[in-house]
Structures are given as structure tokens and as C-alpha cells.
Amino acid sequence: MTKERFFEWSGTITAIAYCLLVASNTGAEFIGFLLLLVSSALIGVWAFMGKHRGILFLQLFYATAGFIGMFRWY
């Protein structure tokens, strides 16, 4: 597995876990937003490596949403 594939798929899997945790409304929202932050970092690295500037820019906003979500749920 290449580095690019690792960052792409690990970011995707953590984003899926984030969505499921937040949607489940089971009190695990803080962990979900933490996963969003991790996912945005992983996909951001992938986007940077592949020069996908639009996706990299989008990940900055996802990271911001992760920080806001953790702050509001803490």
C-alpha cells in the first residue's frame, strides 16, 4: 500500500465512523468530532501529496468544524 492510498483510505474510514457516531445520537459526539478532525488531517495530507488544492481547502473547513464541535460538546 502506498502512502497516498493509506492517507486516502484511513481518512475515508474515519470520516465514515464520524458520520455514524454523530448520527447515532448516543452521546459519543465528542469522539465523532475528534474523528472528523483526524479524518480532515489524513485527507488533507493525501490532498497535499496529490496536489488536490480544492480538497485540501475543504479539509481546512472540516478541521474547523471538528474543533468547533469538540469545543461545543465539551
C-alpha positions as CSV (number, residue, x, y, z in Angstrom):
1,M,0.0,0.0,0.0
2,T,1.4,3.4,-1.0
3,K,1.4,6.4,1.4
4,E,-1.1,8.1,-0.8
5,R,-3.5,5.2,-0.5
6,F,-3.0,4.9,3.2
7,F,-3.9,8.6,3.8
8,E,-6.8,8.5,1.4
9,W,-8.5,5.4,2.8
10,S,-7.7,5.9,6.5
11,G,-9.2,9.4,6.2
12,T,-12.3,8.0,4.4
13,I,-12.8,5.3,7.1
14,T,-12.5,7.8,10.0
15,A,-15.0,10.1,8.2
16,I,-17.5,7.3,7.9
17,A,-17.0,6.5,11.6
18,Y,-17.5,10.2,12.4
19,C,-20.8,10.3,10.5
20,L,-22.2,7.2,12.1
21,L,-21.3,8.3,15.7
22,V,-22.8,11.8,15.3
23,A,-25.9,10.4,13.6
24,S,-26.4,7.7,16.2
25,N,-27.1,10.4,18.9
26,T,-25.7,8.1,21.6
27,G,-23.6,10.7,23.4
28,A,-20.4,9.9,21.5
29,E,-20.5,13.2,19.6
30,F,-17.2,14.4,21.1
31,I,-15.4,11.3,19.8
32,G,-17.2,11.7,16.5
33,F,-15.9,15.3,16.1
34,L,-12.4,14.1,17.1
35,L,-12.6,11.6,14.3
36,L,-13.7,14.4,11.9
37,L,-10.6,16.3,12.9
38,V,-8.4,13.2,12.4
39,S,-10.1,12.5,9.0
40,S,-9.6,16.0,7.8
41,A,-5.9,15.8,8.7
42,L,-5.4,12.5,6.9
43,I,-7.3,13.5,3.8
44,G,-5.6,16.9,3.9
45,V,-2.2,15.1,3.7
46,W,-3.4,13.0,0.8
47,A,-4.7,16.1,-1.0
48,F,-1.4,17.9,-0.4
49,M,0.6,15.0,-1.7
50,G,-1.6,14.7,-4.8
51,K,-1.9,18.5,-5.4
52,H,-5.7,18.4,-5.0
53,R,-5.9,22.0,-3.8
54,G,-9.7,22.2,-3.7
55,I,-10.0,19.1,-1.5
56,L,-7.1,20.4,0.7
57,F,-9.0,23.7,1.1
58,L,-12.2,21.8,2.0
59,Q,-10.3,19.9,4.7
60,L,-9.4,23.1,6.4
61,F,-13.1,23.8,6.9
62,Y,-13.8,20.2,8.1
63,A,-11.0,20.6,10.6
64,T,-12.6,23.9,11.8
65,A,-15.9,22.1,12.2
66,G,-14.2,19.4,14.2
67,F,-12.7,21.9,16.6
68,I,-16.0,23.8,16.9
69,G,-17.9,20.5,17.5
70,M,-15.4,19.3,20.2
71,F,-15.5,22.7,21.9
72,R,-19.3,22.9,22.0
73,W,-19.7,19.3,23.2
74,Y,-17.1,19.5,25.9
